[in-house]
Amino acid sequence: MAYEEVKVKKPLSLILLPILSVLTFFVVWELMVQLDVVPKTMLAAPTQVGSLFVTKLSDPNPDGATIFIHAWVSAQEAFIGYLLALGIGLPLGLFMGWFGVVRGIARPLFELIRPIPPIAWIPLTIFWFGIGLGGKVFIIWLGGVVPCVINAFVGVRMTNPTLIQMARTYGASDWQIFKTLCVPSALPMVFGALQIALACCWTNLVGAELLAADQGLGYLITMGRRLALPDLVVLGMVSVGLAGAAIGVLIDYVERRLLAGIRR
Amino acid sequence: MADIQETIQDLGRQGSSIADEIQQTVRDKKPLTIRRIVTNEYLLHVLSMTAFLLVWHQAAVSGLFAGALATPWQVVERFQGLMTDTLAGLTIWGHIWASTQRIFIGFVLASALAIPLGLFMALNPYVDAIVKPVFDIFKPMPPIAWISISILWFGIGEPSKIFIIVIGTFVPCLLNSYNGMRLIEPELYDVVKVLGGGRWNEIIQVSFPASFPAIFAGLQISLSMAWTCVLAAELVASRSGLGFIIVQGMKISDTSLVIGGMIIIAIVAWLSSLLIAGLEKYLCPWKRDIAGL
């Protein structure tokens, strides 16, 4: 190697500050509630949320299910929607990037759907699918499919034109170029889409459950509001956040394993 | 030889890569065949839109969706009516204005807070060490999950909707300005150093301009997030706005109102993103577009 990696020792304050800031955050939050700076009807202290979480592990009251069932229902919906979004969005985006005919047909429809926030589809899906699994999966799918198509499309469009010209010179067919040049060169973007689509799916899941659900983490939040129980609301928000972060880490790990040999 | 050099200079002046231009000219020289007419993208655009509208019309007329689908024409008629008639005291323009106003306030507030904070975090490791961990706690929480708590805090009026928009737009704005600033090529800083500039020159002449494209990308994401948030907030509780139109349509089972509302949202959201793109082109004209490749 031409240069060696220099290990810079972090100053101690830079290691301590993050821990301190998180601690301060929680302490201030706790004190604000305990000292009645914020009314108890508006915000629950972290300790309350923690104890409620422990109770909710086994107690289905007051919203009708334990936290695991809520989480399981949400995860199921999100997962089906996400996989469908990947399965349809990625190939569509790849084809749209390379084949002019596919682009010509799909692009105007896609451009029409793209700016509509998936949340706006909720009323129509309730008409069409009711409030069951199907409707929510549809909303989640809509949220995930858009970033999948865009990323796969851009990935193909970013293929080095010199390589394509070279392949043409050697007499490669359109399909061969697509298969051996465009798809591999789009892979990093495609994997980027996995993360983005997951975040979109998760956001839309909460949206879908806010309006039409009888189980799930989003429903937990809504019930908390209806019953005016801030600890339930905060618990729901925290679980949604934690679950989202956990899935994010998982995808990141998978991505790193799969992309090990590909230069970013 | 002189010819080639002139051509290259010409191409350089047009601002795109030479490889593109050559590809372009080759493409233009292809003879006009029936195959080329049939596979023309614009013709296909028109065809697919027409087919879409026809299928939609047929599906609506034949009652495929249990009657819960208005024909395209019904939607147009409904909204022509709404231009002069009122729904809950406002014409369609009033509702559009209500939503846009909320987005505008929330968007400006959030970007005014998030962009400087992100830049500051990227510039100063201590600010980074303090703010980043707390921000990381909030980052994975979908903004829509905040709706319930914002209703508990602010009631169902304007402030709660603006709060949601601020929450939703804050995260992508901050992330992008932070990453945009951190991913600047170090060579650019070296140039400033070689030319004898100090830290301040680095920040003003390299950091800011170089992070603009990333910031604008963040603004675009924020904007679409803002539309999602405002809709979700309006769907849950409101008396005006485009989300209210949709919810009203759902309550009275008027699908033409629902679909029309969705289309108007699409148009307004698209226009607003064009506005940001225009601003970006004006503020950072050096940015190259990958769409041309």
Interface residues (C-beta under 8 A of the other chain):
Chain A: S13 L14 L17 P18 I19 L20 S21 V22 F25 T41 M42 L43 G100 V101 R103 G104 I105 A106 R107 P108 L109 L112 I113 R114 P115 I116 P117 P118 I119 A120 W121 I122 P123 L124 I126 F127 W128 V154 R157 M158 P161 T162 Q165 W202 T203 N204 L205 V206 G207 L210 L211 G218 I221 T222 G224 R225 A228 P230 V233 V234 G236 M237 V238 V240 G241 L242 G244 A245 G248
Chain B: A19 D20 Q23 T39 N40 E41 Y42 L43 L44 H45 L47 S48 M49 F52 F65 A66 A68 P125 Y126 A129 I130 V131 K132 P133 V134 I137 F138 K139 P140 M141 P142 P143 I144 A145 W146 I147 S148 I149 I151 L152 W153 S224 W227 T228 L231 A232 L235 V236 G243 I246 V247 G249 M250 S253 T255 V258 I259 G261 M262 I263 I265 A266 I267 A269 W270 S273 I290 A291 L293
